[in-house]
Amino acid sequence: MLTRKYKNTKIKYEGIIFDSKLEQNIYCCIKEYNIKHLIKPKYMLQEKFILKEPNKKNKTFRAIEYIGDFDLFIDGVTYTIDAKGMETPVFKLKSKLFAKRYNRQIITIKSCKAFREWYNVILCK
């Protein structure tokens, strides 16, 4: 097992590699509720572009992508879930870019209890 910057450890469960124990626990909750889902959805936040400067070499900027933990499909609505113990500055910026481009927010879940509470609220709508 590999420990990383924010003290999370990658976990292999049912042949899937999760970035943390929290992410794996949320996956188990999703399966428990039998929710249609996608693991590791990828979203384009900004395409690659080239900055052309006069009399200088062109500068290429890489695309900015966001890879979520799960997309859940409930009653025709897509919810993007990110299991996070801590929201980093990069995540906060990508979250804003995601909201602007896709007109919805990333749902940050910090525990299985929080996931269950969020899911029950969604069912009551």
For each residue, the residues with C-beta under 8 A, 3 or more apart:
1: 9 10 11
2: 9 10
3: 7 8 9
4: 7 8 9 10
5:
6: 85 86 88
7: 3 4
8: 3 4 19 20 21 22 85
9: 1 2 3 4 20 21
10: 1 2 4 17 18 19 20
11: 1 17 18 20 21 23 24
12: 15 16 17 18
13: 16 18 24 27
14:
15: 12
16: 12 13 27 39
17: 10 11 12
18: 10 11 12 13 21 23 24 27
19: 8 10 23 69
20: 8 9 10 11 23 24 83 85
21: 8 9 11 18 24 25
22: 8 25 26 83 84 85 110 111
23: 11 18 19 20 26 27 69 83
24: 11 13 18 20 21 27 28
25: 21 22 28 29 83 111 112
26: 22 23 29 30 69 70 81 83 109 112 115
27: 13 16 18 23 24 30 31 39 70
28: 24 25 31 32 112
29: 25 26 32 33 112 115 116 119
30: 26 27 33 35 37 70 72 115
31: 27 28 34 35
32: 28 29
33: 29 30 119
34: 31
35: 30 31 72 73 74 119
36: 72 73 74
37: 30 70 71 72 73
38: 41 70 71 73
39: 16 27 69 70
40: 67 68 69 70
41: 38 67 68 70 71 80
42: 65 66 67 68
43: 65 66 67 68 80 98 101 102
44: 47 63 64 65 101
45: 63 64 65 66 94 97 98 101
46: 49 63 64 97
47: 44 63
48: 60 61 62 63
49: 46 60 61
50: 58 59 60 61
51: 58 59 60 61
52: 58
53: 56 57 58 59
54:
55:
56: 53
57: 53
58: 50 51 52 53
59: 50 51 53
60: 48 49 50 51
61: 48 49 50 51
62: 48
63: 44 45 46 47 48
64: 44 45 46 94 97
65: 42 43 44 45
66: 42 43 45 94 97 98 106
67: 40 41 42 43
68: 40 41 42 43 71 80 81 82 106
69: 19 23 26 39 40 81 82 83
70: 26 27 30 37 38 39 40 41 80 81
71: 37 38 41 68 78 79 80 81
72: 30 35 36 37 78 79 81
73: 35 36 37 38 76 77 78 79
74: 35 36 77 79 122
75:
76: 73
77: 73 74
78: 71 72 73 104
79: 71 72 73 74 104 107 122
80: 41 43 68 70 71 98 104 106 107
81: 26 68 69 70 71 72 106 107 109 115
82: 68 69 91 106 107 108 109
83: 20 22 23 25 26 69 109 110
84: 22 87 91 108 109 110
85: 6 8 20 22 110
86: 6
87: 84 91 92 95 108
88: 6 91 92
89: 92 93
90: 93 94
91: 82 84 87 88 94 95
92: 87 88 89 95 96
93: 89 90 96 97
94: 45 64 66 90 91 97 98
95: 87 91 92 98 99 105 106
96: 92 93 99 100
97: 45 46 64 66 93 94 100 101
98: 43 45 66 80 94 95 101 102 104 105 106
99: 95 96 102 103 104 105 106
100: 96 97 103
101: 43 44 45 97 98
102: 43 98 99
103: 99 100
104: 78 79 80 98 99
105: 95 98 99
106: 66 68 80 81 82 95 98 99
107: 79 80 81 82 118
108: 82 84 87
109: 26 81 82 83 84 114 115 118
110: 22 83 84 85 114
111: 22 25 114 115
112: 25 26 28 29 115 116
113: 116 117
114: 109 110 111 117 118
115: 26 29 30 81 109 111 112 118 119
116: 29 112 113 119 120
117: 113 114 120 121
118: 107 109 114 115 121 122
119: 29 33 35 115 116 122 123
120: 116 117 123 124
121: 117 118 124 125
122: 74 79 118 119 125
123: 119 120
124: 120 121
125: 121 122
